[in-house]
Amino acid sequence: MKDLHTCSATDLSLRLSKGEYSADDLAGYFSGRISSLDNEYKSFVSAFDAPLKGDGSSALAGVPIAIKDNICIRGKETTCASRILKGHYSVYDATVISRLKQAGLVLMGITNMDEFAFGSSTESSCYGPTRNPWNIECVPGGSSGGSAAAVAARLVPLALGSDTGGSIRQPASFCGVVGFKPTYGRISRFGLVAFGSSLDQIGPFTTNFKDCAHLLNILCGYDPADSTSARVKAPDFTAALIKDVKGLRLGLPREYFKQGLDPEVKAGLDEVIKILKDQGAKTKEISLPRTEYAVATYYIVACSEASSNLQRFDGIKYGLREKADNLMDLYTRTKGAGFGDEVKRRIFLGTYSLSSGYYDAYYLRALKVRTLIKQDFENAFKEVDVILTPTSPTTAFRLGEKLDDPLSMYLSDIYTISANLAGLPGVSFPCGFDSGGLPIGAQLLGKPFDEETMIRVGHTYQSLTDYHTRVPGKKDE
Amino acid sequence: MIDKKVVEYISKLARVEVSEEEKEFLGQQLSKIIGYIDKLGELDVEEVTPYRGLFSEDNVLRSDEPAVSPARQDILKNAPQESEGFFRIPKVIE
């Protein structure tokens, strides 16, 4: 059972089905890796003493998976890495959890995140930060930093995260793994603690596109329990695992390749372009003219929705309750004590933007700009099949580096947020390493409900490169 | 400009208590962020309909039939204070 952590999830499941090892052995192998290695990274908030074994079957049956701390698992403590939810035990399984159990996957534990998913570095967690397995002085990205780090360090072959403005794709980029955000509505949000209800999607972290396609098959599909769930039948995503991009029209948005982009990241993208062109893809420079307004639009929409969604954390039904002899003080003291700085900042921003006298100037205006941003993509997709961009302007920054200037942290989301505003699917995959050994991520953005083209491009790329097979850490692990 | 008075107003609306020190830096940070957000004012959005994030604008309703709910005792397990099957809270009406 040596080196099982270097195998793909589909291989692990296949070998299990052939009797090479037992399900308990496989879970035990990864439990062992978590206990001996995670002290350095702190990617897990809690690793289950007894992993939860689903009892169904699928191409990923028996495979260990880790779950972000904002997805409800019945009977487990779900805290969104916040003091205000300490002691809250989920009363039901999220739809994605039911689906994983029915597919026979094994839930290994709960991963760290930015508090309530507000962040791009996992530094705002009440449990402390997760460290990047490629360089422990660096952030893993956020908000799904724990899930990204756990897969990067091969503590688990699969993990779930959530993405509201890039929170799957950016940490995938910083940690050198595949992170997929599907089209809005593809994966049920029932059981995902809501941040920005019109932006949130759950998605998989894997090391390769084949595992990703299989996991998407398990997770995607209409769910009547989620009123925003798309009534669109999900295809078999594994049918898209074709190594062929001849004639593919690849769009390169000029606004994503200018100033502010790290030269080494640009070099990584240039290599992706060359490899795909050598395989017969055609590139075309496109324009997404309203890109410069995306961060402002996103922060108004997301914070407004968040301020409303987080009202429910009030000390009444679950979690923290501060002492008070009247209801108003109970609310204000509980929220004051329970929410961290970034959460307060975003709640205040959202509350202000929705308040009487400001609603039209901020929230309504942002929704109109959102329409314009969506139109930019609709126009672009008339000329190209899929769009290629860097995932982030830089590789992983150092812990503490961006904490003093929240606005600079927000501006680093520039390449990922538009996909959430427009509801488009997006994926980040590793395309190289910088001179400091940190992973570089490339991003594909697809037409609504066209995850298949993205999978085909990514799978073709990974058949010709080996960046996704590299493992961080010491050679004898 | 988001000064202390505005921060106190938002604090009341949001039901989030903040210390004097927090009021200070929240005011500064929010002013800077709102200053950046103001660039949305550069665009002409007169004729534009707002986009709320869904691909279909159909209203989604289910039939009005009782379904399985989590058990009362499971829900109350999370209650900070519980009494006779209810969430116990401070007196609301004098």
Chai-1 contact restraints between the chains, C-beta under 6 A:
chainA,res_idxA,chainB,res_idxB,connection_type,confidence,min_distance_angstrom,max_distance_angstrom,comment,restraint_id
A,H88,B,N78,contact,1.0,0.0,6.0,A-B,restraint_1
A,V91,B,P70,contact,1.0,0.0,6.0,A-B,restraint_2
A,V91,B,D74,contact,1.0,0.0,6.0,A-B,restraint_3
A,V91,B,I75,contact,1.0,0.0,6.0,A-B,restraint_4
A,Y92,B,P70,contact,1.0,0.0,6.0,A-B,restraint_5
A,S198,B,R52,contact,1.0,0.0,6.0,A-B,restraint_6
A,S198,B,G53,contact,1.0,0.0,6.0,A-B,restraint_7
A,S227,B,V60,contact,1.0,0.0,6.0,A-B,restraint_8
A,A296,B,I37,contact,1.0,0.0,6.0,A-B,restraint_9
A,A296,B,K39,contact,1.0,0.0,6.0,A-B,restraint_10
A,A296,B,L40,contact,1.0,0.0,6.0,A-B,restraint_11
A,I316,B,F87,contact,1.0,0.0,6.0,A-B,restraint_12
A,K317,B,F87,contact,1.0,0.0,6.0,A-B,restraint_13
A,Y318,B,N78,contact,1.0,0.0,6.0,A-B,restraint_14
A,R321,B,P80,contact,1.0,0.0,6.0,A-B,restraint_15
A,D325,B,P90,contact,1.0,0.0,6.0,A-B,restraint_16
A,N326,B,P90,contact,1.0,0.0,6.0,A-B,restraint_17
A,L327,B,P90,contact,1.0,0.0,6.0,A-B,restraint_18
A,L327,B,V92,contact,1.0,0.0,6.0,A-B,restraint_19
A,Y331,B,R15,contact,1.0,0.0,6.0,A-B,restraint_20
A,T332,B,R15,contact,1.0,0.0,6.0,A-B,restraint_21
A,T332,B,E17,contact,1.0,0.0,6.0,A-B,restraint_22
A,R333,B,E17,contact,1.0,0.0,6.0,A-B,restraint_23
A,K335,B,R15,contact,1.0,0.0,6.0,A-B,restraint_24
A,K335,B,V16,contact,1.0,0.0,6.0,A-B,restraint_25
A,G336,B,V16,contact,1.0,0.0,6.0,A-B,restraint_26
A,G336,B,E17,contact,1.0,0.0,6.0,A-B,restraint_27
A,I347,B,A14,contact,1.0,0.0,6.0,A-B,restraint_28
A,F348,B,I10,contact,1.0,0.0,6.0,A-B,restraint_29
A,T351,B,I10,contact,1.0,0.0,6.0,A-B,restraint_30
A,T351,B,L13,contact,1.0,0.0,6.0,A-B,restraint_31
A,T351,B,A14,contact,1.0,0.0,6.0,A-B,restraint_32
A,Y352,B,I10,contact,1.0,0.0,6.0,A-B,restraint_33
A,R365,B,L40,contact,1.0,0.0,6.0,A-B,restraint_34
A,L367,B,P50,contact,1.0,0.0,6.0,A-B,restraint_35
A,K368,B,V45,contact,1.0,0.0,6.0,A-B,restraint_36
A,K368,B,V48,contact,1.0,0.0,6.0,A-B,restraint_37
A,K368,B,P50,contact,1.0,0.0,6.0,A-B,restraint_38
A,V369,B,L40,contact,1.0,0.0,6.0,A-B,restraint_39
A,V369,B,L43,contact,1.0,0.0,6.0,A-B,restraint_40
A,R370,B,Y51,contact,1.0,0.0,6.0,A-B,restraint_41
A,T371,B,V48,contact,1.0,0.0,6.0,A-B,restraint_42
A,T371,B,Y51,contact,1.0,0.0,6.0,A-B,restraint_43
A,K374,B,Y51,contact,1.0,0.0,6.0,A-B,restraint_44
A,P406,B,Q29,contact,1.0,0.0,6.0,A-B,restraint_45
A,L407,B,K32,contact,1.0,0.0,6.0,A-B,restraint_46
A,L407,B,I33,contact,1.0,0.0,6.0,A-B,restraint_47
